[in-house]
């Protein structure tokens, strides 16, 4: 079984058993980045239409495939029925190979692995055919952990007339956590405090996989829509969110709802527009 077949097996079994997270569409059959952006904009519209409050936290995992701890990858893929021997073949190859980079200036003198004096090299590597599926299967577990802790966005879809619940909008390593509260007694300060707890939990989960979040690529926004359909100014609702950043805390940037950001090649902002404020 080659690496691409490992990925296909995991995704096929995950889809049949409904064991994947619909929050992260990366690696899923027929799904593109534009679907993530569309779902995000529809949720923004729902927040504004219901005059609600919500926090959106954008973050990016450093290195993604290169930092995955092998035992985590094995457990996540075994959960979806990938044969043990196929996984051992893939992992042992990564741990024992001697890989040189070839560029126009020649081959690198140093190599990636093997490491005879310490722990074997980790990571699934960028060009691994099973890479996207491996991250998708890991993300499915992380999302379920967030759900079990009560974090996420719960609402009633006015179009489909169905209850909806999600933790994030994700595509591979690009993730936008979303958090709201249906309790009218929950203030903006309460929601920001809840958002900090959610961010701490998500960062710790990413750390367990071997990864970390990039502070420079992380930012957040508070949507607080009043009865007149106007969003409160950030100065009227102060607050900040902090990444632990492996023991070196960093306050991440806060954006106004009128500030647009490019995510997955698409510009968007929480007030529904796709252009930056003029």
BELLINVEN-V945490 format. One record per pair of residues at least 4 apart in sequence whose ideal C-beta (glycine too) atoms are under 8 Angstrom apart, sorted by the first residue. I is the first residue (numbers start at 0). J is the second residue. Records with the same first field share a line. If there is no record, write none. Layout:
# BELLINVEN-V945490
I: J ; J
This chain:
# BELLINVEN-V945490
0: 4 ; 5 ; 8 ; 82 ; 85 ; 88
1: 5 ; 128
2: 6 ; 89 ; 127 ; 128 ; 129
3: 7 ; 128 ; 129
4: 8 ; 85
5: 9 ; 76 ; 81 ; 85 ; 86 ; 89 ; 128 ; 129 ; 132
6: 10 ; 26 ; 128 ; 129 ; 130 ; 131 ; 132 ; 133
7: 11 ; 132
8: 12 ; 79 ; 80 ; 81 ; 82
9: 13 ; 76 ; 79 ; 80 ; 81 ; 129 ; 132 ; 133 ; 135 ; 136
10: 14 ; 19 ; 26 ; 27 ; 28 ; 79 ; 132 ; 135
11: 15
12: 16 ; 18 ; 79 ; 80 ; 81
13: 18 ; 19 ; 79 ; 135 ; 136 ; 139
14: 19 ; 27 ; 28
16: 79
18: 78 ; 79 ; 139
19: 27 ; 135 ; 136 ; 139
20: 138 ; 139 ; 141 ; 142 ; 143 ; 166 ; 169
21: 165
22: 138 ; 142 ; 165 ; 166 ; 167 ; 168 ; 169
23: 27 ; 135 ; 138 ; 139 ; 142 ; 167 ; 169 ; 170 ; 171 ; 174
24: 30 ; 31 ; 32 ; 34 ; 35 ; 169 ; 170
25: 30 ; 131 ; 134 ; 135 ; 138 ; 169 ; 170 ; 171 ; 172
26: 131 ; 132 ; 134 ; 135 ; 171
27: 135
30: 34
32: 36 ; 170 ; 263 ; 264 ; 265
33: 37 ; 263 ; 265
34: 38
35: 39 ; 168 ; 169 ; 170 ; 263
36: 40 ; 262 ; 263 ; 265 ; 267
37: 41
38: 42 ; 168
39: 43 ; 168 ; 175 ; 267
40: 44 ; 267 ; 271
41: 45
42: 46 ; 152 ; 154 ; 165 ; 168 ; 177
43: 47 ; 222 ; 269 ; 270 ; 271
44: 48 ; 271
45: 49 ; 51 ; 154 ; 156 ; 157
46: 51 ; 52 ; 53 ; 154 ; 179 ; 222 ; 224 ; 269
47: 222 ; 224 ; 228 ; 270 ; 271
48: 157
49: 154
50: 224 ; 225 ; 226 ; 228
51: 154 ; 179 ; 222 ; 224
52: 179 ; 180 ; 185 ; 187 ; 190 ; 221 ; 222 ; 223 ; 224
53: 152 ; 177 ; 178 ; 179 ; 190 ; 221 ; 222
54: 177 ; 178 ; 179 ; 190 ; 191 ; 193 ; 194 ; 219 ; 220 ; 221 ; 222
55: 175 ; 176 ; 177 ; 178 ; 219 ; 220 ; 222 ; 269
56: 175 ; 176 ; 177 ; 178 ; 194 ; 197 ; 198 ; 217 ; 218 ; 219 ; 240 ; 251
57: 173 ; 174 ; 175 ; 176 ; 216 ; 217 ; 218 ; 219 ; 260 ; 262
58: 174 ; 175 ; 176 ; 198 ; 201 ; 212 ; 213 ; 216 ; 217
59: 172 ; 173 ; 174 ; 212 ; 213 ; 216 ; 217
60: 66 ; 172 ; 174 ; 205 ; 210 ; 211 ; 212 ; 213
61: 66 ; 210 ; 211 ; 212 ; 213
62: 66 ; 122 ; 210 ; 211
63: 67 ; 134 ; 171 ; 172 ; 210
64: 122 ; 123 ; 124 ; 125 ; 127 ; 130 ; 133 ; 134
65: 122 ; 123 ; 124 ; 125
66: 121 ; 122 ; 208 ; 209 ; 210 ; 211
67: 71 ; 72 ; 121 ; 122 ; 123 ; 133 ; 134 ; 137 ; 208 ; 209 ; 210
68: 72 ; 121 ; 207 ; 208 ; 209
69: 73 ; 90 ; 93 ; 94 ; 119 ; 121
70: 74
71: 75 ; 137 ; 207 ; 208 ; 209
72: 76 ; 86 ; 90 ; 123 ; 133 ; 137
73: 77 ; 86 ; 90
74: 78
75: 79 ; 133 ; 136 ; 137 ; 139 ; 140
76: 81 ; 86 ; 129 ; 132 ; 133 ; 136
77: 81 ; 83 ; 86
78: 136 ; 140
79: 136
81: 85 ; 86
82: 86
83: 87
84: 88
85: 89
86: 90
87: 91
88: 92
89: 93 ; 127 ; 129
90: 94
91: 95
92: 96
93: 112 ; 120 ; 122 ; 123 ; 124 ; 127
94: 112 ; 113 ; 119 ; 120
95: 112 ; 113 ; 119
96: 111 ; 112 ; 113
97: 110 ; 111 ; 112 ; 113
98: 110 ; 111 ; 112
99: 106 ; 107 ; 109 ; 110 ; 111
100: 106 ; 107 ; 111
101: 105 ; 106 ; 107
102: 106 ; 107
111: 120
112: 119 ; 120
113: 119 ; 120
114: 118 ; 119 ; 120
121: 209
122: 209
123: 127 ; 129 ; 130 ; 133 ; 134
124: 130
125: 130
126: 130
127: 133
129: 133
130: 134
131: 135 ; 171
132: 136
133: 137
134: 138 ; 171 ; 172
135: 139 ; 171
136: 140
137: 141 ; 208
138: 142 ; 169
139: 143
140: 144
141: 145 ; 201 ; 204 ; 205 ; 208
142: 146 ; 166 ; 167
143: 147
144: 148 ; 200 ; 204
145: 150 ; 151 ; 166 ; 167 ; 197 ; 200 ; 201 ; 204
146: 150 ; 151 ; 164 ; 166
148: 197 ; 200
150: 166 ; 176 ; 178 ; 193 ; 196 ; 197 ; 200
151: 164 ; 165 ; 166 ; 167 ; 177 ; 178
152: 163 ; 164 ; 165 ; 166 ; 177 ; 178 ; 179
153: 162 ; 163 ; 164 ; 179 ; 181
154: 162 ; 163 ; 179 ; 181
155: 160 ; 161 ; 162 ; 163
156: 160 ; 161 ; 162 ; 163
165: 177
166: 176 ; 177
167: 174 ; 175 ; 176 ; 177
168: 174 ; 175 ; 177
169: 173 ; 174 ; 175
170: 263
173: 262 ; 263
174: 201
175: 262
176: 194 ; 197 ; 198 ; 201
178: 190 ; 193 ; 194 ; 197
179: 190
180: 185 ; 189 ; 190 ; 193
185: 189 ; 190 ; 193
186: 190
187: 191 ; 221 ; 223 ; 231 ; 236 ; 238
188: 192 ; 236 ; 238
189: 193
190: 194 ; 221
191: 195 ; 221 ; 238 ; 240
192: 196
193: 197
194: 198 ; 219 ; 240
195: 199 ; 240 ; 241
196: 200
197: 201
198: 202 ; 240 ; 241 ; 242
199: 203 ; 243
200: 204
201: 205 ; 212
202: 206 ; 211 ; 212 ; 242 ; 243
203: 207 ; 243
204: 208
205: 210 ; 211 ; 212
206: 210 ; 211 ; 245
211: 244 ; 245
212: 217 ; 242 ; 244
213: 217
214: 242 ; 244 ; 249 ; 251
217: 242 ; 251 ; 252
218: 251 ; 252 ; 253 ; 254 ; 260
219: 240 ; 251 ; 252 ; 253 ; 254
220: 253 ; 254 ; 255 ; 256 ; 258 ; 269
221: 231 ; 233 ; 236 ; 238 ; 253
222: 230 ; 256 ; 269
223: 230 ; 231 ; 236
224: 228 ; 229 ; 230
225: 229 ; 230 ; 231
230: 256 ; 270
231: 235 ; 236
232: 236 ; 255
233: 237 ; 253 ; 255
238: 253
239: 250 ; 251 ; 253
240: 250 ; 251 ; 253
241: 248 ; 249 ; 250 ; 251
242: 248 ; 249 ; 251
243: 248
244: 248 ; 249
254: 258 ; 260
255: 276
256: 268 ; 269 ; 270
257: 268 ; 270 ; 272 ; 276
258: 268 ; 275 ; 276
259: 266 ; 267 ; 268 ; 272 ; 273 ; 274 ; 275 ; 276
260: 266 ; 267 ; 268
261: 265 ; 266
262: 267
265: 273
266: 273 ; 274 ; 275
267: 272 ; 273
268: 272 ; 273 ; 274 ; 275 ; 276
